[in-house]
Amino acid sequence: MRSRPPPDQMVTNIDRKPLIDLIERGAQLVDVLPEREYAERHIPGAINLPLRRLPAATAMVLRRDKPVVVY
């Protein structure tokens, strides 16, 4: 079983440049907006997992071996 990072290392606020670096290295972008708002304005390549469905959906959609960026 893989150990999890301490809670204070699980959530990190980042700026644009580190975000671009993460994306270039294969990070997964998760947009938590409701579907209608996601359709109107999202970052290209982002996965839409509305906040209400996030806990149930993440286990099925996200890869555990890649960083995840949630916005």
C-alpha positions as a Markdown table, in Angstrom:
| # | Residue | x | y | z |
|---|---|---|---|---|
| 1 | Met | 0.0 | 0.0 | 0.0 |
| 2 | Arg | 1.4 | 3.4 | -1.0 |
| 3 | Ser | 1.6 | 6.0 | 1.8 |
| 4 | Arg | -0.2 | 9.2 | 1.4 |
| 5 | Pro | 1.4 | 12.6 | 1.9 |
| 6 | Pro | 0.6 | 14.5 | 5.1 |
| 7 | Pro | -2.6 | 16.5 | 4.8 |
| 8 | Asp | -0.7 | 19.8 | 4.6 |
| 9 | Gln | 1.1 | 18.6 | 1.4 |
| 10 | Met | -2.1 | 17.4 | -0.3 |
| 11 | Val | -3.5 | 20.9 | -1.1 |
| 12 | Thr | -1.2 | 23.5 | -2.7 |
| 13 | Asn | -2.0 | 26.8 | -4.3 |
| 14 | Ile | 0.1 | 27.4 | -7.4 |
| 15 | Asp | 0.6 | 30.1 | -9.9 |
| 16 | Arg | 0.4 | 30.0 | -13.7 |
| 17 | Lys | 4.0 | 28.9 | -14.4 |
| 18 | Pro | 4.0 | 25.9 | -12.0 |
| 19 | Leu | 0.5 | 24.9 | -13.4 |
| 20 | Ile | 1.8 | 25.0 | -17.0 |
| 21 | Asp | 4.8 | 22.8 | -15.9 |
| 22 | Leu | 2.4 | 20.3 | -14.2 |
| 23 | Ile | 0.2 | 20.1 | -17.3 |
| 24 | Glu | 3.3 | 19.6 | -19.5 |
| 25 | Arg | 4.3 | 16.7 | -17.3 |
| 26 | Gly | 0.9 | 15.1 | -17.6 |
| 27 | Ala | -1.1 | 16.4 | -14.7 |
| 28 | Gln | -4.8 | 15.9 | -14.8 |
| 29 | Leu | -7.0 | 19.0 | -14.8 |
| 30 | Val | -10.3 | 18.7 | -12.9 |
| 31 | Asp | -12.9 | 21.4 | -13.3 |
| 32 | Val | -15.5 | 21.3 | -10.5 |
| 33 | Leu | -18.0 | 23.7 | -12.1 |
| 34 | Pro | -21.5 | 22.5 | -12.9 |
| 35 | Glu | -21.8 | 21.0 | -16.4 |
| 36 | Arg | -23.4 | 24.1 | -17.9 |
| 37 | Glu | -20.7 | 26.5 | -16.6 |
| 38 | Tyr | -18.0 | 24.0 | -17.7 |
| 39 | Ala | -19.4 | 24.0 | -21.2 |
| 40 | Glu | -19.3 | 27.8 | -21.3 |
| 41 | Arg | -15.8 | 28.2 | -19.9 |
| 42 | His | -13.2 | 25.6 | -19.1 |
| 43 | Ile | -9.5 | 25.1 | -19.6 |
| 44 | Pro | -9.0 | 22.9 | -22.7 |
| 45 | Gly | -8.3 | 19.3 | -21.7 |
| 46 | Ala | -9.9 | 19.6 | -18.3 |
| 47 | Ile | -12.1 | 16.8 | -17.0 |
| 48 | Asn | -15.5 | 18.0 | -15.7 |
| 49 | Leu | -16.3 | 16.5 | -12.3 |
| 50 | Pro | -19.0 | 18.7 | -10.7 |
| 51 | Leu | -18.2 | 19.2 | -7.0 |
| 52 | Arg | -21.4 | 17.3 | -6.0 |
| 53 | Arg | -20.2 | 14.2 | -7.8 |
| 54 | Leu | -16.5 | 14.6 | -7.0 |
| 55 | Pro | -16.0 | 11.9 | -4.3 |
| 56 | Ala | -17.8 | 9.2 | -6.2 |
| 57 | Ala | -16.4 | 10.0 | -9.6 |
| 58 | Thr | -12.8 | 10.5 | -8.8 |
| 59 | Ala | -12.0 | 6.8 | -8.1 |
| 60 | Met | -13.4 | 5.8 | -11.5 |
| 61 | Val | -11.9 | 8.6 | -13.7 |
| 62 | Leu | -8.6 | 9.8 | -12.3 |
| 63 | Arg | -5.2 | 8.1 | -12.5 |
| 64 | Arg | -3.5 | 7.6 | -9.2 |
| 65 | Asp | 0.0 | 7.8 | -10.7 |
| 66 | Lys | -0.4 | 11.4 | -12.0 |
| 67 | Pro | -0.8 | 14.8 | -10.2 |
| 68 | Val | -4.3 | 16.2 | -10.1 |
| 69 | Val | -5.0 | 19.9 | -10.5 |
| 70 | Val | -8.5 | 20.9 | -9.3 |
| 71 | Tyr | -9.9 | 24.3 | -10.0 |
